Amino acid sequence: MIIDKNLKKHTCFQLIDECIEFYKDLSHSTLGFLTYYELGVIYNLDSDIFLSINNSLKSIKQILSSGQVNDAYALIRKFYDVIIINTYEIIILKDEMNSKKFNIERVNRWFSGDEKLPRFGEMNKVINNNVDLGNINKMFKKDDRYPQIRDRCNDHTHYNFFQYMQQNIEIVVSNPELILNRIRDDLQDLVILHFGYLFTLNAYYMSASEYIDSLDFNREPPKGSQYWVAKFAQDFFNKIVKTRRPDIADIIINESYMNLE
């Protein structure tokens, strides 16, 4: 597929740019929240994960700009994987902190490079069984879009169809815009999945800075500022989540203690 100048103005590339900025801001926003002490680290593990996602999205944009759709989907599968990994890791650490008898040693050994994490299905099972994610998981599962995305990513990664191999070389296809529409929609659905999980489990990651800034300067924080949402998160929520998945947006708003609008 050849990506010409007009196609590079496609909304798919605009979305990728917005996601790149979102994860950059999210990585910066989480720096001040330390990962639970059991891991023996003095910074936020998730901040590095968000920065890694930011760089993967840059790679997706670059590869897609060259017309290598097949390689782009391999990286989109990687994006799907890291969403599940990040959510699984947060659940394990939160449950340990809340004394729910979860053993974080596997996460600890993953962090130290001594052991692999569980397979995708095992981590996904932990996510599906999490009580805090119960309602939002029901909404995410009301259709089969996520299994379909996973299948598409796997088909591209494993060359399950010859046409997907062709989409990695400069072959003119009948409707390249249709392919870009599909990638745009898949990326939107994945980032909405991640936003929903993060805001449900650790909404403070997207909190505005006024409360902490006031404390740092020995000032009285503005009333209710501990519940304010950072502008980057509110803007992303309005433009991406509300627009494509108003049903998910309603659940996030109704179940959060934060002042997300």
N, C-alpha and C positions, 0 to 999 in steps of 0.2 A: 504494500500500500504506500502510495506517495502522499505525504502531507504537504500540500501547497500552502502558500501564504494565507489564503482565505480560510483554509481549515484550521490554521494556527490561531485564528480568532474565535474558534469554536468555544462554546461555554464549558466544555470539558477542561480546557486549559485554564480558564478563569477559575473554575472550581478548585483545581489543583493548587493554584496560587493562593486561594483563600485558605485552603487546608494547611499549606506550608506556613502561612502566617499564624494560623491558629495554634499549631503545635509548637512553633517558636515561642509564642507568648505563653503557652501553657507550661513549657519547660522552664521559662523564667519565673513564672508565678509560683511554681512548686519548689523552688530552690530553698525557700525559708522553712519548709516543713521537713524535718528530719525523718528518715526511715526508721522504723522501730529498732530499738537498741539491740535486739537479739541478733541482728545481722552484723553488728559490730561496725557499722559505717557511720560517718558523721555528716552525710549529705543525703539528699533525697534520691533514692534509686529510680523512682518514676521520672524524675527530671531528665535523666539520661535516656530513658526509654522514649520519652516524647521527642527529645532531640534526634534520636535515631530515626524515628518515624518521619520527622521533618526532612532529614536527609534522603530517606527512601522515596519520599514524595518528589523531591527534586530529581531523583534518578528516573522516576516514572515519567515526569514531564520531559526530561531530556531524551529518553528513549522513544517516547511516543512522538515527540517532535520529529524524530528521524524515521517514523513510520514503522517501527518495530513493535507491532501490536502484541505479538506472541510473548516477547520478552517483558513487555509492560505488564501483561497479565501474570507472569511469574512473580513479579514484584508486588502486584496487587494481592496475590496469595500470601506473600510474606507479610503484607500489611494486615490481612485477616488474622494470620497467626499471632502477630504481636499484640493485637487487640485482645485475643483470648489469653495469651500469656500474661499481659499486664493485669487483666481483670482477675485471673486466677491468683496471681501473686498478691494482689491487694486483699482478696478475700482471705487467703491463708494468713497474712500478717494481721488483719483485723480480728480474725477469730482467735489467733494466739493472744493478741492484746486483751481481748475480752474473756480470756480464760475458757475458751470452748474446746479445749483439749486437742486442738489441731497441732500437729508437729511441723514446725517450719524448717526442719533440718534439710528437707529436699530443696527448698528454695534457697537456703543458706549454701548448700553445696553447689547449686546452680550458679549462685552469685560468685562463689570462689573458684568456679571452673572445674569442680571435681565430679559433677554428675549432671546428666541431662534432666530436663524437666519431663513430666509425664507426656504421653502422646496427646495430640489434639483432642481426641474423643474423651479421654479421661479428665482433662482440664475443663472441657466443655460441660461434662457431667457435674463437676463441682459448681460451676456457674449456674447451671440449670436448677440445682438443688438449693441454691442460696435463698434464704428466706427474704432478705432485703430486696432481692431482684425478682421476687415472685410475680408481682403485677406487671412490671415492665417486660419480663420474659414472656408472659402470656401474649402481650401485644406484639412483641417481635416475632412470635411464632404463629400469628393469626394467618399468615400465608407462607408460601414456600420460597420467598425471595432469597433467604440466606443459604439454604441448601443449594439453590440454583447458582448463586454466586460461587459457592465452594466448588460445585461441579465444573463451572466454566473455568475457574482458576486451575483446577486439576487437569482438565482436558488440554489446556494450553501448556501447562508445565510438562505433561507426559506425552505430548504430541498424539493424543488419542484420535485426532482426525487430521488428515493430511492438509486440509484447508487452513488449519491453525499454523502449521509450519510455513505455509505460503505467506501468511500474514506477518512473517518476520523478514521478508525480503521485499524489494521494490516491485510489487505486482499491483497493477491498478485493479481495484475491486469495483463492483458495480455501484456500491453505495457506501463510500468511506464515512460519510456523515452518520450513517446508521450505526456503524461500529463505535464511533466516538460518543454517540448518544448512550450506547450500552455501557461503555466504560464510565462515563459521567454518572449514570444512574447507580452503577455498582459502587463507585467510590462514595457517592452521597450516602447510600444505605450503610456502608461500612463505617463511615465517620459518625453517622447518627447512632449506630450501635455502640460505638466507643463513648460518645458523648453521654448517652443514656446511662451506660454502666458507671462511668466516672462520676457523673453528677449524683447518681443514686448512692454510690458507696462513699465517695470522698468529695462532696460538694465544695468543701472549703478550698480545694485546689483551684477553684475558679472564683474565689472571693476577691472583692476589691481590696486595695491596699490601705485605705484610710484608717481602719481600726488599728492595724499593726503599726503603721507609720506614727499615729498619735501616741501609742504606748512607747515607741522607741524614742520619741522626743519629750516624754514625760508630760504629755498633754491629755486632757480628757477626750476620749474618742467621741465623735458625733453619735448621738443617740441612735441605736439600732444599726450602726455601721458594721457590726460583726456579721450581719446578714446581707450586706450589700454584695452584688455580683459584679465582677470586673467587666469593664466595657467590652473587651475583646470577646469574652464568653457570651455576653448578652447579644452582641451584634451577630456572632456566629449562630447562636440559637435562633435569632429572628430570621436570618437570611436562609439558613440551611434546614434546621430541624423543623421549625414552624411551617416553612413553605412546603417541604416534601412530606413530612410526617406529623401533621397536626395532632393525630391521636397519641403519638409518643410525646409530643410537646406537652399535652394536657396532663399526662401521667407524671412527667418530670416536675411540672409546676406544682401539682396537687400533693405530691409526696415529699417535696423538699422543704426544709426549714429556711432555705435561702429565699431572698426576694427576687426570684427570677420572674420576669414578666412575659 
